[in-house]
Amino acid sequence: MGLSVAWWLSEHGHRVALIDPALAQGQSSEAGSSAALGLLMAQIFRRSSGRGWRLRQQSLALWHSWREQLERRGHSIPLRPGLLQLAANAQEWQAQQELVQQRQRQGLPLRLVQQPELETLKPALPAAAMGGLLSPDDGQIDPMPAMEALLSDARRQGLDTLAKPVLRIERSGASETERWCVHTSSGQRRLSHWLVIAAGLGSPALLAPLGHARPQSPVLGQALELQLPADCNAELWPGSISWGGINLVPRPSGRLWLGATVEPGNTTGSPEALEELLQLGGHAPAWLQQADVVRHWQGLRARPDNRPAPLLEALEPGLLLTSGHYRNGVLLAPASAAWVLEQIQSSEPLPRL
């Protein structure tokens, strides 16, 4: 989130400083990006109106334009188009049929995949699937190359970076152009006119001394990279697969990412949840059970308490919050950055988006 905001502001001619210890340490297990699979669930989103719908559609369009801009400058961001959401029961299948009718009225290319068609896909999908909904315009973006591209290009445009933790922020009062003071662990003080808090689960502790209570709870996501049997090529699927909250993302060289965010309040990860993930909740096909685990990683998502996700708020003059994106940080990063730019360019903080 911080990289997206920093790049978008730099792209529009603003002088930006990004303060983030992950710039030196890499993504920690407490950062949601460390376990992100990068799924872009926009048009397949169950709602057809409201803030969540608007943010998703805006972000999907922005991701395509962002990739084009960055690739023209030599940065490759892999995108795998297509997302197939499977129905595990009759209720989900009925909901998918209703949703595809709505999307077709909106002119969007979602289509139903009947059970006989699902059975032709190789490697085989869970046999219990009653059908599926295919969204060709949704898909998956590779998070790590995306973050590397945003950082590299923002630095080319003059982004100032400091790889230190932020200890606290305070109102400066020095002048109208230096309203905020940021104290880092190195003892440095940074003054700024605008301050954007995009610290995920670290955001509440920074905001509380200023009188802004925005509690957020951790939700653990775990992910596995698997080497599939020699005769399995998940890249033949029409995109990534979503089954019962578990996501399967085809990877090059016969590999597969498998991940889910299903452990609220847990910050270490349970072996039981990991086994449930590997077994697809008891519906793993034989080829998946034969796959070899190459690596396992995890990260914490920030979910707002008693507020809808995400938190996009102008808290007071010059202080913006973009946090609490829960499971949709990669998808919603562009729309969140666009909101920040709008606040700054308008010069008058608006109500939260």
N, C-alpha and C positions, 0 to 999 in steps of 0.2 A: 504494500500500500504506500509506504513512504517513498519507494523508488518511483512508483507511477506518478505520484503527486510532484516529486522533485523534477522528473523529466518533463512533464506536461507544462509546469510553470517555466522551466528553462526554455522549452520550445517556444513559449510565447514572450520571451524576452525579459523575464524576471530574474533578478539575482537571487540565488537560492543556496542555502547551506543545509546539508543533510547530516544530522548527528545520529549515529547508529553504531553501537558496538559490533553488530554483525558484519560491518564492512571489513573488520579485521579478523573476526573470529569465525565467520561463516554462520549459517542459520543454526540456532540452537534448538533443542527439543521443545523449548517453550515458545517457539515461533511457529505460527500456523503454516507458513510457507514451507517449512521443512518437511511437512507430510502432505503437501498439496499435490493432487494428481492433475489439476488444471482443467477439470471438466467445465464446459460452457453450456449450462442448462438455462437457456433463455426462452426459446419458442416453445419448448416442451414444459415450461413452468405451468402449474395447474391453474393459476389465476389469469384473467384476461384484462385486468384493469388495476388501477391503484399504483402506489409508489414502487412496490417490488417489481411489477410488470414493466413500468417505464424505465427503471434503472437497468433491468436486464436487457431490454431491447437497445437502449442507448449504448450500453457496454459492448454488446455483440457487434454493433456497427462500428464502434470506435476501435475494437480490437483489430478488425480487418484493415482499417485505415492506418492504425499504428504500425501493424506489421509491414504494410507497404512502404511507409515512410522509413522505417528502420532498415528494411531489406535494401532499399535504394542506397543506404549509407553503409552497406556491407555487413549488417547484423542479421543472422539467420534465426528465425523463431519458428520451430516446427509446429505445424497445425495439422491435426488429424480431423477431417470433417466427418460429421455423422454421429448421431447418438441414438441408440436403440434401448428404450425403456421397456422391460418385460413386465407382464402382468402375472402376479403369483396366484391370483384367485379371481372368481367371477366378479366381485365388486370392483377390483382394479381394472379388469377388462372392460366393464361397463363404463367406468370413468374415462378410460382411454377413448372409447368410441364417441362419447359425448365431446371430449376435448378436440378430437380431430375434426368434428363437424364445426366447432367454433373457429378453429384455425383456418379451415377451408373458406369459411365466410369472410375471414380477415385477409384472404389471399396468401396464406402461408402454407408451405409445401409439406406439412406433416401427413403421414399416411399410416394406416394400420397394416400390421404384418400378421397374417393369420397363422395359426398353429402349423398347418402343413408346410408353409414357407419357412417357418422357424426351424423345422426339422431337417431342412435341406442345408442349413448353415453348418460349416465345419471350421474349427472343432465344435462339437455339439454343445448347445446351450442347455441349461437345466430343463430336464424333461417335464417338470411340473408347470412350466410356463404355459399359460392359456392363450397367449398372443403377445403382441408388442406394439409399441408406437415408435415409429422411426422419424427423427427430425434431421434431415440432411444439412440444414444450415447451422445447427448446433454442433458441438464437437469437443475437442480437447486441445489445449495449448500447453506446450512444454514449459513448466514454470521456471526452471533454472536458467535456460537460455534466454527466456524473456527478461528475467531480472538482470542478467549480465548485459543484455543489449541496452536496457533502459539506463543502467548505471554508466556504461561506457559512453553512450551518446550524450547523456547529461553532462558528464565530465568534459567531453569535447566542447560543449556549449558554455563551459565555465562553472559548472557545479562545484561548490566548495564542500568537502566532506571531512568529517571528524569522527573517527572510530572510537568513541568513548561513551560510556553510559551517562545519561542525564540524571543528576541527583535531585534537582528541583527546578521549578520555574517560578518566577515572581514578577509582579508588575514593576516596571522600571520607574516610570514617571520622569525619566530624564528629559524626554521631549516627545512630541507627537510622532516623530519618525522612529523613536526607539522606545516603544511601549513595553517591550517584554525583555526579560533577562533570563538566560538559560545558564545554569551552573552545571558543569560537567565534572567527572571524577578526576580529570587532570588539573582542576583548579581554574580552568578557563571560564570566562564569562562572555556570553554572546548576546549582543543586543539586537533586537529586530523590531520591525514595524508590525509584521504579521507572524504569528506562530501557529503552525499546524501540528496537532498532536495525532500521530498515527502509530501509536506504540502498543496496540493490541491490549493484552492483559496488563501491561505496564501503565496504561493510560489512567485508570482510576487513582493510583497513588500520586501521580503528578498533578491531577486536577483537584483532589480533595482539599489540599491546603488553600486553594483559591476559592473554596466554597462551592465547588461544582461536584455533586455526587453522581457519578455515572458508573455504578458497580457492574462488573462483568464476571461471568463464571467460566472456568475452563471446561472445554469438552475435548477429550482426547481423540485424535485420529491416528490409526495405525495403517501401515502400508507394507506390502511385500513386492519384491521383484522376483518373478519365477522364470526359470528356464523350462520351456515346454518340451514334451517328447519330440523326437525328430520329425515325426509325421504331422505335427500340429503347426499351423500358421494362422494365428489370430488376426493377422493383417487382412485376411480374406473376409472378415466380418464387415458389415456396412458401417463401421464406426465403433465407438466405445459402447460398452454394455452396462446398463444399470439394472440390478436385480435385488429387490428387497433392501435397499439402502447400501448395497455393496456395489462398487464400481470396478469394472474390468477394462483396462486400457491396453490395447495391442501395442507392442514395442518392436523395434527392429531386431533382427537376428534371432527370431523365434522366442522372444521373451514377452512377458505380460506383467503389467502392474495390477495389483489387487489392493483395494483400500476401502476404508469406511470410517465414518466419524460417529461412534456409537457409545462412547463412554463418558457421560457427563460427570464432572466432579473428580474423575480419576486422572491423576497427573503422571502415573508411571506405566500404565498399560497392563492389562491382565492377560495371563496365558490363555485363559478360557475364551476371552474375546478374540484373541489372535487365532485360536483353533477354529472358532466359529466362523471367522473371516475366511480362513483357508478352506473350510468345508462348505462355504456358501450357505451357511445355515442348515446344513444337512442335505443340500441338493447339488453337491459338487459332482460333475461328470467324472468318469474314470480317468480321462486324460489329465484333468486338473489334479486329481489325487496322485498321479504319477509324476507331476512336475517337481523340479528341484528348487528349493528356496535359495536364491542368490544373495539377497540382502533383506533386511527388515529395518524400517525406520518409523518415526512417529513425531507428532507435533500437537500443540494445543491450539484449539480455536477459541476465540473470545466471543461469548454469547452474552448480549446485554440482559441484565436482570430487569424484568417488568417493563421493557421497552422493545419495540420491534427492531430487528436487525435490518440494516446497519445503523450505527449512530453517525449521522451527518448533521452537525449542529454548529451554529455560530453562537458561542457561549457568551461572549462579550466583545467589544470592539477589538479587532485584531487577533482574536483567539478562536481557532476553528478546531473541531474534533471530527476525525474520520476513523472510526474504530468499530469493533463489534460486528464484523462481517460474517461471523460464524462459519458456515461451510462454503461461502461464496466469495472469498477474498480475491481469488484470481479473476473470476468472472466480473465482479463489480469494481475492480480497480480503476478502469478507465472512466466510468461514470462518476466515481467518487472524486477522481482527480479533476474532472470537468466541473464538478460542483465547487471544489475549492477555488479553481480559477475564476468561476463566476462570482464568488463572494469577494475575491480580491479586486477583480476588475470593476465591480459595481461600487466599491469603496464604502458600501453601507451593508453590514452583515444582515442577511435575510433570515427568516425562520428556517428551521431545518427542512431539508428536502423531503 
